[in-house]
Amino acid sequence: MIAALRAEAERGAVVVLATHDPEAAAEADAELALDEGVASWPRPLAVI
């Protein structure tokens, strides 16, 4: 499934994945964490 989402992202789609699986999250370009309603960026999206 991650490969299919990555392929869509490479075609220009914005892909948002909500998961509790750290291995799936590690495949993402960035990571936004929510903890008791507070958002933080453990791995921000690189801006080019």
Contact map, one row per residue, 1 for C-alpha under 8 A:
111110000000000000000000000000000000000000000000
111111000000000000000001001000000000000000000000
111111100000000000000000000000000000000000000000
111111110000000000000000000000000000000000000000
111111111000001000000000000000000000000000000000
011111111100000000000000000000000000000000000000
001111111110000000000000000000000000000000000000
000111111111111000000000000000000000000000000000
000011111111111000000000000000000000000000000000
000001111111100000000000000000000000000000000000
000000111111100000000000000000000000000000000000
000000011111110000000000000000000000000000000000
000000011111111000000000000000000000000000000000
000000011001111100000000000000000000000000000000
000010011000111110000000000000000000000000000000
000000000000011111000000000000000000000000000000
000000000000001111100000100000000000000000000000
000000000000000111110000000000000000000000000000
000000000000000011111101100000000000000000000000
000000000000000001111100100000000000000000000000
000000000000000000111111100000000000000000000000
000000000000000000111111110000000000000000000000
000000000000000000001111111000000000000000000000
010000000000000000101111111100000000000000000000
000000000000000010111111111100100000000000000000
000000000000000000000111111110000000000000000000
010000000000000000000011111110000000000000000000
000000000000000000000001111111100000000000000000
000000000000000000000000011111100000000000001100
000000000000000000000000000111110000000010111100
000000000000000000000000100111111000000011111000
000000000000000000000000000001111100001111110000
000000000000000000000000000000111110001111000000
000000000000000000000000000000011111111100000000
000000000000000000000000000000001111111000000000
000000000000000000000000000000000111110000000000
000000000000000000000000000000000111111000000000
000000000000000000000000000000000111111100000000
000000000000000000000000000000011110111110000000
000000000000000000000000000000011100011111000000
000000000000000000000000000001111000001111110000
000000000000000000000000000000111000000111110000
000000000000000000000000000001110000000011111000
000000000000000000000000000001110000000011111100
000000000000000000000000000011100000000000111110
000000000000000000000000000011000000000000011111
000000000000000000000000000000000000000000001111
000000000000000000000000000000000000000000000111
